[in-house]
Amino acid sequence: IQIAQCFEATRQRCCRLERDGRRAREQLARVEAERAALEVKLKHARNQVEVEMKKRHRAEAELEKQERKLQLVFESLMREPWGSGVLSGEQCSVLSALAGRRLGAALAPGKRSSAVDESCQSLLSHSDISYDRTEDDVVRS
């Protein structure tokens, strides 16, 4: 009778362990599916960040180009002797204010344009992004 009771206790323990193992495998399958979905989202997010960074760099380059053009026009207007005669005092002061505020030292060679307000540090700033791609290379078993 004791041997039968031991066998029954062992059988029940085996059944319990089998159920626990089945639940663990199901949970593992769910977590792996979720991980795969999150990896896809991460890949899309990384691609989107790259696209947005490229757009930002193009926009900044275009802004600098337009500011240089504006600076050349401003300098040309101010250099010409007829410029002060054609432009009213108000127009000259507006151009001077514009040159001081938008163009000034920001257009010196090698300096970044100050026209883009970076006081809030854009969410797309490439300097704020630090992700490690070494995890992508890990072989999963």
Stockholm file with secondary structure:
# STOCKHOLM 1.0

chainA/1-141         IQIAQCFEATRQRCCRLERDGRRAREQLARVEAERAALEVKLKHARNQVEVEMKKRHRAEAELEKQERKLQLVFESLMREPWGSGVLSGEQCSVLSALAGRRLGAALAPGKRSSAVDESCQSLLSHSDISYDRTEDDVVRS
#=GR chainA/1-141 SS CHHHHHHHHHHHHHHHHHHHHHHHHHHHHHHHHHHHHHHHHHHHHHHHHHHHHHHHHHHHHHHHHHHHHHHHHHHHHHHSHHHHHHSCHHHHHHHHHHIIIIITGGGSTTCCCSSSCCTTCCTTCGGGCCCCGGGGGCCCC
#=GC SS_cons         CHHHHHHHHHHHHHHHHHHHHHHHHHHHHHHHHHHHHHHHHHHHHHHHHHHHHHHHHHHHHHHHHHHHHHHHHHHHHHHSHHHHHHSCHHHHHHHHHHIIIIITGGGSTTCCCSSSCCTTCCTTCGGGCCCCGGGGGCCCC
//
